[in-house]
Amino acid sequence: MEAVKNRTILNGWKQISQHIDRGVRTAQRWEVMLGMPIHRPALKDRSAVVAFSDELEAWLSRTSPDARDECEAVHEKDESKERLLRVLDNMSTLVEQSCDLLAQVKMLQEQLRRSRKTRRMSSGARVRTGAARRTHLLPFRGLSPMPVARGAR
């Protein structure tokens, strides 16, 4: 068996992406879409990854640049669509929240209008009620209430 020369173990997406001179997301996309040789020691989909430099070099030489570029182009289109969908979703949320806010403002304006009306009505009634009470408390004109001594009730 022939010894493998220049084999370097690349730990994690950052080292892998540096080796292939692409971004981390591109490396991850190439693994999924183009079968780039990545190993997961834990045998789980979302676990740590390692790659061997010689395997990556062999894969890069086998995989056509056109396929890699097409993968990039498809992703850019998908990313543009995703961005547009996020913007539309955000706009929809803003419209919904604006409608809720407008309804709350209208409700508060109505409450304020009723409160002012009630206050005007009650303040007029207090003046009449107060005058009526003074009449009942002081049935004789010219008399004033006697001061109450402190501590006495």
Number of C-alpha atoms within 10 A of each C-alpha: 3 4 6 7 7 9 12 11 13 19 14 17 20 14 15 24 17 13 15 15 11 12 14 17 12 18 22 17 17 18 13 12 12 15 12 18 18 21 16 14 10 10 10 10 8 8 12 14 18 18 22 17 18 15 15 18 14 11 15 15 10 9 14 11 11 9 13 16 11 12 16 15 12 11 14 12 11 12 12 12 12 12 12 12 12 12 12 12 12 12 12 12 12 12 12 12 12 12 12 11 12 12 12 12 12 11 12 12 12 12 12 12 12 12 12 12 11 11 12 11 11 12 11 10 12 11 10 11 12 10 11 11 10 10 12 9 10 12 9 9 7 6 8 9 7 6 6 8 7 6 5 5 5
